[in-house]
Amino acid sequence: MDSGDVEDEVDTVYDYHHGAIRKCLIICNESYLNDIGCARRNGAKEDVLKVEELFRYLGYLVDLRMDLSGEDMWSVISEFAAHDDHAEANSCVLVIHSLGDHLHEDTFMACDGKLIPMKQILTLLNASNCPQLAGKPKLLFFICDRGDYKDEGAVVQRINRSNPMSSSQPTCGSPSGDYNKNLFLISNDVSEVRLPLECDFLIAYSTSPRCVNWRSNSHGSWYVQALVSVFQRHAHHMDLMRLITRVNRMVAEHFEANIFGKFYKQMPAPISMLTREFYFFPQNNVL
C-alpha cells in the first residue's frame, strides 16, 4: 500500500465533541517584586483580557491568573494538567504571558524571579503524564521575550501576483533505499496505539529565538493584537494552522517599531506537532 492510500484511509481532522468542556488556562505576570528590579509590564493585562474574551467565544472555560510566584505557577499548571474535565474535552489551551529571561532561552520568569523552563510545561502535558489529553490538540501560547535581540528586518521587493497558485502541483520524491522495511501500517480497528510523548502539540511562540517580544503600553503586544484579529475573523471557517500562518504574516508585515530612527520587526515562531487539522467550531460567527 503506498503512502497516498494510507493517507486517504486515515482521518485528517481532530474529533470535535459538541458541548464538551474545553479548558483554557491563562497566566499573566504583569508586576514583579521590587527586589527583582523588573519594570511593570504595562499593557500585559489588557492583552490577556482580550485573549480571555477570545477563547470564551471559541468555547473554552477560561481560568485567568495574574501575578503568580514560581511555586504558585507550578501548582496551577499541574492542577490544570491533572483536571478530570480533559477526559471529555477535545482540546486544551494554555497561555503564558510573562517576562522572558534573556540569559536562558525559552525560560520565563515568575513574579518572584523564579525561572520556569517552557520544556517542563510540555512534560507536564505530554501523553505519559497527562493521558486524558493524549491524542488531543494541546495549544500552548508563549507570549514572552526569548532574548534581547532586536530584529532590524530587511527591505525586500514584493512581486504582486494575480494568481499566486500554480496550476501544476509539485511532487515529492521518496528517499532512496529500503527505508520502509520496518514500518507497519496500523489498522483502524486497534484499541491501542503507541504515540510520541510530545505528539499533538502546537507551541506558538510570539517571537523568534533570541528575540524580544514587542508590546505597546496602550494597545498590548503585537502578537496578541494579530492573534485576536485573525481568530475573530476566520476561526469559524479556517483550521488552526491557516489561522496561525495569517497571524505570522500580520505580525511580520503590519507592525514596526521606530526607535530614534531605527526600525525593528518581529517574527512569530510556531512549532506544530499536530497530526491532524484542528477547527475550533465556535457556536457563533461574530465576537
Secondary structure, DSSP 4 states (H G I P E B T S, - for coil): --HHHHHHHS--B----TT--EEEEEEE-----GGGTPPP-TTHHHHHHHHHHHHHHTTEEEEEEES--HHHHHHHHHHHHT-GGGGT-S-EEEEEE-EEPTTSTTEEE-TTS-EEEHHHHHHHHSTTT-GGGTTS-EEEEEES---SB-B----------S--S-SSPP--PPPSSSTTTT--PPPTT-S-----TT-SEEEEESS-TTB---EETTTEEHHHHHHHHHHHHHTTTS-HHHHHHHHHHHHHHH--EEETTEEEB---EEEE--SSB-----S-S--
